[in-house]
Amino acid sequence: MKKIKNHSPLLLLGLLLLGVCMRMPITAIPSVVKEIAATFNVAPTSLGILTTIPLLCFGLLSALVSSTAQRLGNELTLEIAMVLMFIGSYLRIINFTWLILGTALVGIAITCINVLLPAIIADKYPDKIGSVTGMYNTAMTLFAAIGAYAITPITHQSSWQTAVTIISAIALITAIVWLPNLKYNERVANTAATQETKGTNMWKNMNAWWLLLFFGGQCFVFYSIVAWLPSIAMDAGLSSNQASLIAGLLQLFSIPFAFLIPVIATRMTNRQPIMLFAGIVSMLGTLMMFFHVGSFAYFCIVALLLGAGTTTTFVLAMTLFGLKTKNATDTRSLSGMVQSVGYLISALGPIVVGNLNAQTHGWFASLVVIMIAALFFTVCGVLAERHQYI
């Protein structure tokens, strides 16, 4: 039986604030890309890199974060990450060079949160993995939507720099709230005293690889949808305002699934039905986009299906890091491995889908690729669930 460890009374609040900071600093920016481009006198298309940089950080640095946290401790690593996020987010308002460097720092910080939150939850709340994971996923999804909505009126009333400064202040508040958790920071002893500290070699574990491919496939679908759903909707006949609202609804429809799926998953020993549900609704949503129906209600259903499918897969993967391992060391290692390669796979999604559209002057080939990726992650998810533990 897993022992519940002592922790700060502010741990849960800190975890929720970390959830708030997981997506908002990135998802808010695309809404004001034109204003940022005008301020720094660059082409708006050149700012697509602001989405790519965090994905590359997730892919290239996840394994490094895992090994670093083993030496420094999870809580201390996250405190450093939040300081980096505050600094990096604020630097983005200075000039174009600092915008790029600041985005990289934000990407590094979010990588730390992505990798270490499942490990901390499994370590500190081993009997509440589902409910706590559900709460921080809800905070992440809700504030991703709020950030994307709120940054535009704030920019119109003041400036985009003011909006980014507010986001930076939230990161600073999170860093302050997280400070009491440093008292409970634990480093892995640099001795051979316990085999547990070494953990399982995830790179040699086939079940871990199935989970990695599941995560990579679902991220490929998710980021492709986030990047191109508004364009697909407009090409089908929706106005730009309607397409923007559809993109927002994609996030809002995700919230119930972000909370409920981790709770349900912890009560099941075999989550293959959840895998199948997520895959089927993702494929149904993609299938609907093959038909050029210029109806807002029609695309609301598309957003509901895609939001349900992609969110279910993401939060399920984040929950499984804790459920499929027997100690925090393995949770951290599995999280780092899966997210390192998984996010590199996901970075290809928007690029492949966009290039196919540019070459074929239509969305058919792009949607076929998304459909295949959805089928692929469904199969990998079912295979990952053949064994209870990794």
C-alpha positions as CSV (number, residue, x, y, z in Angstrom):
1,M,0.0,0.0,0.0
2,K,1.3,3.4,-0.9
3,K,2.1,5.7,2.0
4,I,0.6,9.2,2.0
5,K,3.4,11.6,2.6
6,N,3.4,14.9,4.5
7,H,2.9,18.0,2.4
8,S,2.2,21.7,2.6
9,P,-1.4,22.8,3.2
10,L,-0.9,24.9,0.1
11,L,0.0,21.9,-2.1
12,L,-3.4,21.5,-3.7
13,L,-3.8,25.2,-4.4
14,G,-0.2,25.2,-5.8
15,L,-1.1,22.3,-8.1
16,L,-4.2,24.1,-9.4
17,L,-2.2,27.2,-10.1
18,L,0.4,25.1,-11.9
19,G,-2.5,23.8,-14.0
20,V,-3.6,27.4,-14.8
21,C,0.0,28.1,-16.0
22,M,0.2,24.9,-18.2
23,R,-1.4,26.3,-21.3
24,M,-2.6,29.9,-20.8
25,P,0.8,31.6,-21.5
26,I,0.8,29.9,-24.9
27,T,-2.8,29.6,-25.9
28,A,-3.5,33.3,-25.2
29,I,-0.9,34.6,-27.7
30,P,-2.4,33.5,-31.1
31,S,-5.4,35.8,-30.5
32,V,-3.1,38.9,-30.6
33,V,-0.5,37.8,-33.1
34,K,-1.4,40.7,-35.5
35,E,-0.9,43.3,-32.7
36,I,2.4,41.7,-31.6
37,A,3.6,41.6,-35.3
38,A,2.7,45.3,-35.7
39,T,4.5,46.3,-32.5
40,F,7.8,44.5,-33.5
41,N,7.4,45.3,-37.2
42,V,7.5,41.6,-38.4
43,A,5.2,39.6,-40.5
44,P,2.4,37.8,-38.6
45,T,3.2,34.6,-40.4
46,S,6.7,34.7,-38.8
47,L,5.1,34.3,-35.3
48,G,3.9,30.8,-36.0
49,I,7.2,29.8,-34.3
50,L,5.6,31.0,-31.0
51,T,3.5,27.8,-31.0
52,T,6.3,25.6,-32.3
53,I,8.9,26.6,-29.7
54,P,7.0,25.2,-26.6
55,L,6.3,21.9,-28.5
56,L,10.0,21.5,-29.3
57,C,10.8,22.2,-25.6
58,F,8.3,19.5,-24.5
59,G,9.9,17.0,-26.9
60,L,13.5,17.8,-26.4
61,L,13.6,18.5,-22.7
62,S,11.1,16.2,-21.0
63,A,13.6,13.4,-20.4
64,L,16.2,16.0,-19.1
65,V,13.6,17.4,-16.7
66,S,13.1,13.9,-15.3
67,S,16.8,13.4,-14.6
68,T,17.2,17.0,-13.3
69,A,14.3,16.6,-10.9
70,Q,15.8,13.3,-9.6
71,R,18.8,15.3,-8.4
72,L,17.1,18.5,-7.3
73,G,13.8,17.2,-6.1
74,N,10.3,17.7,-7.8
75,E,9.2,20.6,-5.6
76,L,12.5,22.6,-6.1
77,T,12.5,22.0,-9.8
78,L,9.0,23.3,-10.1
79,E,9.8,26.4,-8.1
80,I,12.7,27.1,-10.4
81,A,10.4,26.5,-13.4
82,M,7.9,29.1,-12.2
83,V,10.5,31.7,-11.7
84,L,11.7,31.0,-15.3
85,M,8.1,31.3,-16.5
86,F,7.6,34.6,-14.8
87,I,10.9,36.0,-16.2
88,G,10.3,34.5,-19.7
89,S,6.7,35.6,-20.0
90,Y,7.6,39.2,-19.0
91,L,10.6,39.4,-21.4
92,R,8.2,38.8,-24.3
93,I,7.0,42.4,-24.2
94,I,10.5,44.0,-24.7
95,N,11.4,43.3,-28.4
96,F,11.3,40.5,-31.0
97,T,14.5,38.8,-29.8
98,W,13.3,38.7,-26.2
99,L,9.9,37.5,-27.4
100,I,11.5,34.4,-28.9
101,L,13.9,33.8,-25.9
102,G,11.1,34.5,-23.4
103,T,8.8,32.0,-25.2
104,A,11.6,29.4,-24.9
105,L,11.9,30.0,-21.2
106,V,8.1,29.6,-20.9
107,G,8.3,26.4,-22.9
108,I,11.0,25.0,-20.5
109,A,8.9,25.9,-17.5
110,I,5.8,24.2,-18.9
111,T,7.9,21.1,-19.7
112,C,8.7,20.9,-16.1
113,I,5.1,21.1,-15.1
114,N,4.0,18.5,-17.7
115,V,6.6,16.0,-16.5
116,L,6.5,16.5,-12.7
117,L,2.9,17.1,-11.8
118,P,1.9,13.5,-12.4
119,A,4.8,12.4,-10.2
120,I,4.0,14.8,-7.4
121,I,0.3,13.8,-7.4
122,A,1.2,10.1,-7.4
123,D,3.7,10.7,-4.5
124,K,1.6,13.0,-2.3
125,Y,-1.9,11.9,-3.2
126,P,-1.6,8.2,-4.1
127,D,-5.2,7.6,-3.0
128,K,-6.6,10.6,-4.9
129,I,-4.8,10.4,-8.2
130,G,-7.9,10.6,-10.3
131,S,-9.7,13.5,-8.5
132,V,-6.6,15.7,-8.1
133,T,-5.5,15.1,-11.7
134,G,-9.1,15.9,-12.8
135,M,-9.0,19.2,-10.8
136,Y,-5.7,20.4,-12.3
137,N,-6.8,19.3,-15.8
138,T,-10.0,21.4,-15.3
139,A,-8.0,24.4,-14.2
140,M,-5.7,24.0,-17.2
141,T,-8.5,23.7,-19.7
142,L,-10.7,26.4,-18.2
143,F,-7.9,29.0,-18.1
144,A,-6.6,28.1,-21.5
145,A,-10.1,29.1,-22.8
146,I,-10.3,32.2,-20.5
147,G,-6.8,33.3,-21.6
148,A,-7.7,33.0,-25.3
149,Y,-10.9,35.0,-24.7
150,A,-9.7,37.6,-22.3
151,I,-6.5,38.7,-24.0
152,T,-8.4,40.4,-26.9
153,P,-10.6,42.8,-24.9
154,I,-7.7,43.6,-22.5
155,T,-5.6,44.4,-25.6
156,H,-8.3,46.6,-27.0
157,Q,-8.7,48.4,-23.7
158,S,-5.0,48.8,-23.1
159,S,-2.3,46.8,-25.0
160,W,-1.2,43.3,-25.6
161,Q,1.8,44.1,-23.3
162,T,-0.6,44.7,-20.4
163,A,-2.3,41.3,-21.1
164,V,1.1,39.5,-21.1
165,T,2.1,41.3,-17.9
166,I,-1.0,40.0,-16.2
167,I,-0.2,36.5,-17.4
168,S,3.4,37.0,-16.0
169,A,1.9,38.1,-12.7
170,I,-0.1,34.9,-12.4
171,A,3.2,32.9,-12.8
172,L,4.8,35.0,-10.1
173,I,1.8,34.4,-7.7
174,T,2.1,30.6,-8.4
175,A,5.8,30.7,-7.6
176,I,5.1,32.4,-4.3
177,V,2.3,30.0,-3.4
178,W,4.6,27.1,-4.2
179,L,7.3,28.2,-1.8
180,P,5.9,26.3,1.3
181,N,6.2,23.1,-0.6
182,L,10.0,23.4,-0.7
183,K,10.0,22.3,2.9
184,Y,8.9,18.8,1.7
185,N,11.3,18.6,-1.3
186,E,13.0,15.2,-1.6
187,R,16.1,14.4,-3.6
188,V,16.9,10.9,-4.7
189,A,20.0,9.8,-2.7
190,N,23.0,9.2,-4.9
191,T,23.6,5.8,-3.5
192,A,22.9,2.2,-4.4
193,A,21.0,1.8,-1.2
194,T,17.6,1.3,-2.8
195,Q,16.8,-0.2,-6.1
196,E,13.6,1.9,-6.2
197,T,15.6,5.1,-6.7
198,K,16.9,3.6,-10.0
199,G,13.5,2.8,-11.2
200,T,12.4,0.9,-14.2
201,N,14.1,1.5,-17.6
202,M,11.1,2.7,-19.5
203,W,13.0,2.8,-22.8
204,K,13.3,-1.0,-22.7
205,N,9.7,-1.5,-21.7
206,M,7.2,-2.3,-24.6
207,N,4.2,-1.3,-22.6
208,A,5.7,2.1,-22.0
209,W,6.3,2.4,-25.8
210,W,2.6,1.6,-26.5
211,L,1.7,4.4,-24.1
212,L,4.2,6.7,-25.8
213,L,2.7,6.0,-29.2
214,F,-0.8,6.6,-27.8
215,F,0.3,9.9,-26.4
216,G,2.2,11.0,-29.5
217,G,-0.7,10.1,-31.8
218,Q,-3.3,11.9,-29.7
219,C,-1.1,15.0,-29.5
220,F,-0.6,14.9,-33.2
221,V,-4.4,15.0,-33.6
222,F,-5.0,17.6,-30.9
223,Y,-2.5,20.1,-32.2
224,S,-3.5,19.6,-35.8
225,I,-7.1,20.3,-34.8
226,V,-6.2,23.4,-32.7
227,A,-4.1,24.8,-35.5
228,W,-6.5,24.2,-38.4
229,L,-10.1,23.8,-37.2
230,P,-10.9,27.5,-37.7
231,S,-9.5,27.5,-41.2
232,I,-11.4,24.3,-42.0
233,A,-14.6,25.9,-40.6
234,M,-14.1,29.1,-42.7
235,D,-13.5,27.1,-45.9
236,A,-16.7,25.3,-45.2
237,G,-18.6,28.6,-45.1
238,L,-18.4,30.0,-41.6
239,S,-17.4,33.6,-40.9
240,S,-14.1,34.4,-39.1
241,N,-16.0,35.3,-35.9
242,Q,-18.0,32.0,-36.0
243,A,-14.8,30.0,-36.7
244,S,-13.1,31.8,-33.7
245,L,-16.0,30.9,-31.5
246,I,-15.8,27.2,-32.6
247,A,-12.2,27.2,-31.6
248,G,-13.2,28.5,-28.2
249,L,-16.0,26.0,-27.9
250,L,-13.5,23.2,-28.5
251,Q,-11.8,24.2,-25.3
252,L,-15.0,24.8,-23.3
253,F,-16.6,21.5,-24.3
254,S,-13.4,19.8,-23.0
255,I,-13.8,20.9,-19.4
256,P,-16.3,18.2,-18.2
257,F,-14.1,15.5,-19.7
258,A,-10.9,17.0,-18.2
259,F,-12.4,16.5,-14.7
260,L,-14.4,13.3,-15.1
261,I,-12.1,11.0,-17.1
262,P,-9.3,10.8,-14.5
263,V,-11.8,10.1,-11.8
264,I,-13.5,7.3,-13.9
265,A,-10.1,5.9,-14.9
266,T,-8.9,5.4,-11.4
267,R,-12.0,3.2,-10.7
268,M,-11.2,0.9,-13.6
269,T,-8.5,-1.8,-13.8
270,N,-8.8,-1.9,-17.6
271,R,-9.4,1.4,-19.4
272,Q,-9.7,0.0,-22.9
273,P,-13.4,1.2,-23.1
274,I,-12.2,4.8,-22.5
275,M,-9.5,4.4,-25.2
276,L,-12.1,3.2,-27.7
277,F,-14.6,6.0,-26.7
278,A,-11.9,8.6,-27.2
279,G,-10.8,7.2,-30.6
280,I,-14.3,6.7,-32.0
281,V,-15.5,10.3,-31.1
282,S,-12.3,11.8,-32.5
283,M,-12.8,9.9,-35.7
284,L,-16.4,10.9,-35.9
285,G,-15.6,14.6,-35.4
286,T,-12.9,14.3,-38.1
287,L,-15.3,12.4,-40.5
288,M,-17.8,15.3,-40.2
289,M,-15.2,17.7,-41.4
290,F,-15.0,15.9,-44.8
291,F,-18.4,17.4,-45.6
292,H,-18.6,21.1,-46.5
293,V,-21.5,22.1,-44.3
294,G,-21.5,25.8,-43.7
295,S,-23.6,25.5,-40.5
296,F,-22.5,26.9,-37.1
297,A,-24.6,24.3,-35.3
298,Y,-22.9,21.5,-37.4
299,F,-19.5,22.7,-36.4
300,C,-20.6,23.0,-32.7
301,I,-21.1,19.2,-32.9
302,V,-17.7,18.8,-34.5
303,A,-16.1,20.8,-31.7
304,L,-18.0,18.8,-29.1
305,L,-16.8,15.5,-30.6
306,L,-13.2,16.6,-31.1
307,G,-13.1,18.3,-27.7
308,A,-14.3,15.1,-26.0
309,G,-12.0,12.8,-27.9
310,T,-8.8,14.8,-27.7
311,T,-9.2,15.9,-24.1
312,T,-10.1,12.4,-22.9
313,T,-6.9,11.0,-24.5
314,F,-4.7,13.7,-23.0
315,V,-6.0,13.6,-19.5
316,L,-6.1,9.8,-19.5
317,A,-2.5,9.7,-20.5
318,M,-1.5,12.1,-17.8
319,T,-3.5,10.0,-15.3
320,L,-2.0,6.8,-16.4
321,F,1.5,8.0,-15.6
322,G,0.6,7.6,-11.9
323,L,-1.8,4.6,-12.2
324,K,0.6,2.4,-14.2
325,T,3.6,2.9,-12.0
326,K,4.3,1.9,-8.4
327,N,6.5,4.7,-7.2
328,A,7.2,8.4,-7.9
329,T,10.5,7.6,-9.6
330,D,8.9,5.4,-12.2
331,T,6.1,7.9,-12.6
332,R,8.6,10.7,-13.4
333,S,10.6,8.5,-15.7
334,L,7.5,7.3,-17.6
335,S,6.2,10.8,-17.9
336,G,9.5,12.1,-19.2
337,M,9.9,9.3,-21.7
338,V,6.4,9.5,-23.1
339,Q,6.3,13.2,-23.3
340,S,9.8,13.6,-24.8
341,V,9.1,11.6,-28.0
342,G,5.3,12.2,-27.9
343,Y,5.6,15.9,-28.2
344,L,8.1,15.6,-31.0
345,I,5.6,13.5,-32.9
346,S,2.9,16.1,-32.1
347,A,5.0,19.0,-33.5
348,L,4.7,17.3,-37.0
349,G,0.9,17.5,-36.9
350,P,0.2,21.1,-37.7
351,I,3.1,21.2,-40.3
352,V,2.0,18.0,-42.1
353,V,-1.7,19.0,-42.2
354,G,-0.9,22.5,-43.3
355,N,1.5,21.5,-46.0
356,L,-0.9,18.9,-47.4
357,N,-3.6,21.6,-47.6
358,A,-1.2,24.0,-49.4
359,Q,-0.2,21.4,-51.9
360,T,-3.6,20.0,-52.6
361,H,-5.7,23.2,-52.2
362,G,-8.2,21.3,-50.1
363,W,-8.6,19.6,-46.7
364,F,-9.3,16.0,-47.9
365,A,-5.7,14.7,-47.7
366,S,-5.1,16.5,-44.4
367,L,-8.2,15.0,-42.8
368,V,-7.3,11.5,-44.0
369,V,-4.0,11.9,-42.1
370,I,-5.8,13.1,-39.0
371,M,-8.2,10.1,-39.3
372,I,-5.3,7.7,-39.6
373,A,-3.6,9.2,-36.6
374,A,-6.8,8.9,-34.6
375,L,-7.1,5.2,-35.5
376,F,-3.4,4.7,-34.7
377,F,-3.6,6.2,-31.2
378,T,-6.7,4.2,-30.5
379,V,-5.0,0.9,-31.3
380,C,-1.9,1.8,-29.4
381,G,-4.0,2.8,-26.4
382,V,-5.8,-0.5,-26.4
383,L,-2.5,-2.3,-26.5
384,A,-1.1,-0.2,-23.7
385,E,-4.0,-1.3,-21.5
386,R,-3.3,-5.1,-21.8
387,H,-1.3,-4.9,-18.5
388,Q,-2.2,-3.0,-15.4
389,Y,1.4,-1.9,-14.6
390,I,4.4,-1.0,-16.7
